[in-house]
Amino acid sequence: MANLLDILKALSDGTRFEILELLLSEDLCVRGLSRRTGVSEAAVSQHLKILRLAGIVSGERRGYFAHYSVNRNVLYEASLELRKLSRIACENGTSHLNEEEN
């Protein structure tokens, strides 16, 4: 799995998050993403590069254009890691509450 920190950093930008949401619905090329987000094609390409490096999306050439899709397994594994962190936080919070009660 990709590094959780890299995934979170990649998703911390609003435009990249919007691109991810669009790609979860359908595969799109840079031009399609640009039109739907209102961001230039050059900027979309830069955002996709960051998402690709984090392992979140991948591109597949179809004719003249590369169409991008979400690597859903990466998102799923990241969600499991976040759940583990949540459990640890809850367990630690519970133990602190119990100590205060005593």
C-alpha positions in Angstrom: 0.0 0.0 0.0 1.0 3.6 -0.6 2.2 5.6 2.4 -0.8 6.9 4.4 0.8 10.2 4.9 1.4 10.6 1.1 -2.2 9.8 0.5 -3.5 12.3 3.1 -1.2 15.0 1.7 -2.4 14.4 -1.8 -6.1 14.6 -0.7 -5.5 17.7 1.4 -6.1 20.0 -1.6 -9.6 20.8 -2.5 -9.1 20.6 -6.2 -7.5 17.1 -6.0 -10.3 16.0 -3.7 -12.8 17.2 -6.3 -10.9 15.4 -9.1 -11.0 12.2 -6.9 -14.8 12.5 -6.5 -15.3 12.9 -10.2 -13.1 9.9 -11.0 -15.0 7.8 -8.5 -18.0 8.2 -10.8 -16.3 7.6 -14.1 -12.9 7.5 -15.8 -12.0 10.9 -17.4 -9.2 12.5 -19.3 -7.4 15.7 -18.4 -9.7 17.7 -20.7 -12.8 16.3 -19.2 -11.6 16.9 -15.7 -10.6 20.5 -16.7 -14.0 21.2 -18.0 -15.8 19.8 -15.0 -13.6 21.5 -12.4 -13.0 24.8 -14.2 -9.3 24.4 -13.7 -6.8 24.7 -16.6 -5.6 21.4 -18.2 -2.0 22.2 -17.1 -3.2 22.5 -13.5 -5.2 19.3 -13.7 -2.2 17.5 -15.0 -0.1 18.7 -12.1 -2.8 17.6 -9.6 -3.1 14.2 -11.3 0.7 13.8 -11.0 0.5 14.2 -7.3 -2.5 11.8 -7.1 -0.5 9.3 -9.2 2.6 9.5 -7.1 0.5 8.8 -4.0 -0.9 5.8 -5.8 -4.5 7.1 -5.7 -5.1 7.2 -9.4 -3.6 5.6 -12.5 -3.9 6.5 -16.2 -4.5 4.3 -19.2 -3.9 5.5 -22.7 -7.0 5.3 -24.9 -6.3 6.6 -28.4 -4.8 10.1 -28.1 -5.8 10.6 -24.5 -5.0 9.1 -21.1 -8.1 8.3 -19.0 -7.6 8.3 -15.3 -9.3 6.0 -12.7 -9.2 5.6 -9.0 -7.2 2.8 -7.4 -10.0 1.9 -5.0 -7.8 -0.6 -3.1 -5.5 2.2 -2.1 -8.4 4.2 -0.7 -9.8 1.2 1.1 -6.4 0.4 2.7 -6.0 4.0 3.8 -9.5 3.9 5.4 -8.4 0.8 7.3 -5.3 2.6 8.6 -7.5 5.6 9.7 -9.9 3.2 11.5 -6.9 1.7 13.4 -5.9 5.2 14.4 -9.4 6.0 15.5 -9.5 2.8 17.6 -6.2 3.7 19.3 -7.5 7.2 20.0 -10.7 5.9 21.5 -8.9 3.3 23.6 -6.5 5.9 24.9 -9.3 8.4 25.5 -11.2 5.7 27.4 -8.2 4.8 29.5 -7.7 8.5 30.5 -11.4 8.8 31.4 -11.1 5.7 33.7 -8.0 7.1 35.4 -9.8 10.4 36.1 -12.7 8.5 37.6 -10.4 6.7 40.1 
